[in-house]
C-alpha cells in the first residue's frame, strides 16, 4: 500500500522546498557516489582563468590526473570548484614538500 502526502496549508514555495529536500535526500541515499556538493559546474575557460593557465595546459593536467574533470557528453566537459580547490591545494602541497 502506497502512502500519500497532502500539502494542506503549504504555500507553493514551501511545497517546492519540501519536495526538493526529499529528492536530494533520496539522491544522497541511493547515489552516494554522486557529488554531494552542489556547486555549479565550471567551464574550461572559467577554470583556466581561475588557476591562470592556458587550455592546452589544463588539458595536460587532466590527462595526468592532476585536476579532475567530468565529461557530461562528447563535447561537454565540466569542473567543480570544490574539487578544483582540493586539486590545487594538493599540487601546492606537493611543490612545497619537494
Secondary structure by P-SEA (a helix, b strand, c coil): cbbbbbbccccaaaaaaaaaaaaaaaaaaacccccccccccccaaaaaaaacccaaaaaaaaaaccbbbbbcccccccccaaaaaaaaaaaaaaaaac
